[in-house]
Amino acid sequence: METKEKFTFEVTDNGLDIFSGGEKALHFTAGEALMLLDILQTEEVNLKRMADEASPAPIKINNNP
């Protein structure tokens, strides 16, 4: 099974840009990006549970190199 990137993220001097299909889809200032990060960290357990329930095969994401 081939993995395809759906989104790419780029941290710049102006904040965070999220690209989809090679085109900029979203831009966040540094402050907005930090708020988004906080929200995602708060919801991490729920998001992992939902991803596990929706996936036909287990997916494990390892944040450590």
C-alpha positions as CSV (number, residue, x, y, z in Angstrom):
1,M,0.0,0.0,0.0
2,E,1.4,3.3,-1.0
3,T,1.3,6.3,1.4
4,K,0.3,9.6,-0.1
5,E,0.7,12.9,1.6
6,K,-2.6,14.7,1.8
7,F,-1.3,17.8,3.5
8,T,2.1,19.4,3.9
9,F,3.0,21.8,6.7
10,E,5.5,24.6,6.5
11,V,6.7,26.7,9.4
12,T,7.8,30.1,8.1
13,D,8.8,33.5,9.6
14,N,5.1,34.4,9.2
15,G,3.6,31.4,11.0
16,L,2.3,28.1,9.8
17,D,1.1,27.3,6.3
18,I,-0.8,24.1,5.4
19,F,-0.9,23.0,1.8
20,S,-3.2,20.6,0.1
21,G,-2.5,19.4,-3.5
22,G,0.4,21.8,-3.6
23,E,-1.7,24.9,-3.0
24,K,-1.9,26.8,0.2
25,A,-5.1,25.8,2.0
26,L,-4.6,27.5,5.4
27,H,-2.4,30.1,7.1
28,F,-2.0,30.5,10.8
29,T,-0.1,33.2,12.6
30,A,2.4,31.9,15.2
31,G,-0.2,32.7,18.0
32,E,-3.0,31.0,16.1
33,A,-0.8,28.0,15.4
34,L,0.0,27.7,19.1
35,M,-3.7,27.8,20.0
36,L,-4.4,25.1,17.4
37,L,-1.5,23.0,18.9
38,D,-3.0,23.4,22.4
39,I,-6.4,22.3,21.2
40,L,-5.0,19.3,19.4
41,Q,-2.9,18.2,22.4
42,T,-6.0,18.5,24.6
43,E,-8.0,16.3,22.2
44,E,-5.2,13.9,21.4
45,V,-6.7,10.9,23.3
46,N,-10.1,11.4,21.6
47,L,-8.6,11.8,18.2
48,K,-6.5,8.7,18.5
49,R,-9.6,6.7,19.6
50,M,-11.6,8.0,16.7
51,A,-8.8,7.2,14.2
52,D,-8.5,3.6,15.7
53,E,-12.2,3.1,15.4
54,A,-12.4,4.4,11.8
55,S,-9.4,2.4,10.6
56,P,-9.7,-1.1,9.2
57,A,-6.1,-1.8,10.2
58,P,-4.4,-0.5,13.3
59,I,-2.3,2.7,12.8
60,K,0.4,3.6,15.2
61,I,2.0,7.1,14.9
62,N,5.4,7.3,16.6
63,N,6.6,10.8,17.4
64,N,10.0,9.7,18.4
65,P,12.8,9.4,15.7
